[in-house]
Amino acid sequence: MFRRRNEISSTSIQYRALSDQALIRAFVLPTIVLLVFVNIFPLFWSLVLSFTNFTAKFPLVWGKNPKFMGIGQYIRILSDPAIWVKFITTAKYVLMSVGGEMLLGFGLALLLQIKFKGREIITTLLVLPMTMSPVIVGLMWKLFYDPNWGMFNYLLGFGKIDWATDIKYNLYASVIADVWMWTPFVFLLALAGLSAIPQYLYEAAEVDRASWWFKFTRITIPMVWPLLLVALIFRTMEAFKVFDVTMGISGRGATAPQLLSIYLYDTAFVNWKTGIGSALGYIVLIMIIAITSIFIKYLNKAKQ
Amino acid sequence: MKSKWFLVLTVGLAFILGLTMAMVGCKTTTAETTAAETTAAATTAAAETTAAETTAAAETTAAGGEIKIAWAQWAPSDYLQKLSEGFTKETGVTVIVEQVPWETFVQKYNAEMIAQNDTWDIIIGDSQDVGAMATGGHYVDLTQWIKDNGVLDSFTPASMTYYAEYPKGGGKYWAVPVEGDALGWAYRKDLFEDPANMEAFKAKYGYDLGVPKDWNALKDIAEFFNDPAKDFYGVAIYGDNGYDSMVMFVEQLIWAFGGDIGDYSTYQIDGILNSQASVDGLEYYNKLFKFCPPAFNDAFYVKTNDAYVAGKVPMSANYFAFFPGLANEATNPYAKDTGYFVCPPQKGRDGQTRQFSALGGQGASVVSYSKKQDLAFKWLEWFIKPETQMEWAKLGGYTCHAATLASQEFLDATPYNPAFAKTMEIFKDFWAVPEYSELLTTMSTTLGPYVISNKGTAKEALDACTKEWTRIFTDAGYLK
């Protein structure tokens, strides 16, 4: 390498003058600058705005718009009973959708461990919903749910229930679509985990005449648990901020499930309440970080 | 040597950073200037911009030029594009009417204005948004231009108040009325005039079946025709509350029953929006909504028209701008048998009869950031001419030009024009304050569950809305 460099022209001698450290900096710097502008600066700027009453729609008048409110915006959000309804609805959504995905995904992975003809094709087909755009999934399910001619009511015999926009059912409508779309994600991770379990463990259990339940709880679950936790972390984070599927099915307003993400959108981009929207965004961020940290703690334990 | 390279790289990046910061700074400075001086400054800034751009614009005009008008995606935008061909012939200036889907229209032009973009030279925006756009410095103050061109005398006073003026009664104008829309009704004359129906109706309700004389009669008719077993329903009205559809229907009922959505001069809400008369109006909506076809919770103009042309309902409410589809035999098999009527009056519990129609429609405003304001004003001058207004009406546009509206030619032009002309006398608008989008979202989410899903009571829903609106007005500094 050195010999070759020494052999070539004087132009490369100039390059040689750039030390490895300088070269590293030169390559990394543009990325850092880009990150600062695209990620870090907006993050900190939105943090600053979250302590103000800034409304993007109105003219910028320092001291008035934005006006420093301290933690006033946070107190106002957290003391508003209407917000807590949205927190609870979002929690219900996360529990139902992630719970459903975990159960179905893991169940399907267990089933597809059995070797039979066409197993590969079924595996591929099962993954398809995950490859679709969430907005398309939302709009497609909106059509399925149509009480006049949608397939959902027709096939399941639910009569004329308006799943998409009736406030009694709209949350379930979004949960069902979310489970349909993201069960394959859990299924894939679980299948990978199951395939990685050494066969000799089951053989040893067989020798000891262990029951199916014993093998399942003492070998399968502990071995696949770290991957299921990864799936749980990703799905919880995603479900917490679900937006596109729900917007596609139910739109906004009273006919849509009162989720935090939709409220955040309305606050920041319909009413242009940038300050309060930023504060709400940070509250959601802190909640997601807190929940994820708990899962990661368990994940580290499971790895050990 | 290596430090030299690093220095060159750092300086280069610092230059790029500095350039970006400077550009951001320029934007902020403009924003601050506009902001500090609010509405009045917007005019000055716009005038300065006009002056600064005069030379360039003059060159543009000499070369013909082009202006872009933003409007929603619907038939009137097509009519305006067609109408503007006359302007192009006259001046050589090309007019492009850019159509934005209704669902994202208001949000899209708000975003463009917040970014201070010159994407469009004219925005034909919603009437409720005038306050926010004027206060934000996004629209050019047209007061002097309107006075100079006699627009106040040639257009109906109500249209100038609701489409152009902010604050209401303040004498400042920001738009020229383009599409004077409001809610009206279409009905199946063949069903209403069917002898068997007439006889059965009279036997049941004790009076003749016909164009409803009040809202109570309209509900009776809806109930009479409602027959879900035969997949036929009583009425098609709005249920959607993603934007303003449900709220517009709610407000006209509240007004008709003697209530109100607040005091526009004092911003007082409590005791007005949640008054018993307002409760009556909201309860009525809930009762009438029960006669809609299934899946009407998200019904807006498309669904109401669709239900009508599919023969599922005997009558439907919609903005007049969507009636051309019902009058066209190619799109409505019942076109020949379709009649039109204005929103009926109603006697309130105080014994007084009131009649209102919720205002739709839009006015044309010149964008403060446009570099072709001279061409935009030229287009406005051409648009307000009586002959252009008559042509606009003939194409299907809903003019607010008083002389055109009163002409026999206009009244005979379409089957729904007489109802439209009458509606122009009874329309009233929602709050046009800068906080209107927040008021709209709040009203949709607080009243929607009661209207479409029977959750709670009308009083509870209105109390919740009153509380939120009072908070919004207190935060905005209108209320102490």
Interface residues (C-beta under 8 A of the other chain):
Chain A: Q14 A17 L18 S19 A22 R25 A26 L29 P30 V33 F37 N53 A56 K57 F58 P59 L60 V61 W62 N65 D146 P147 N148 K160 D162 A164 T165 D166 I167 K168 S250 G251 R252 G253 A254 T255 A256 Q258 D266 F269 V270 N271 W272 K273
Chain B: M1 K2 S3 W5 F6 L9 T10 L13 I16 L17 T20 T28 A31 E32 T34 A35 A36 T38 Q107 N110 A111 I114 A132 T135 G136 G137 G239 D240 N241 G242 M246 P293 P294 A295 N297 D298 P434 S437 E438 T441 S444 T445 T446 L447 G448 P449 I452 S453 K455 D475
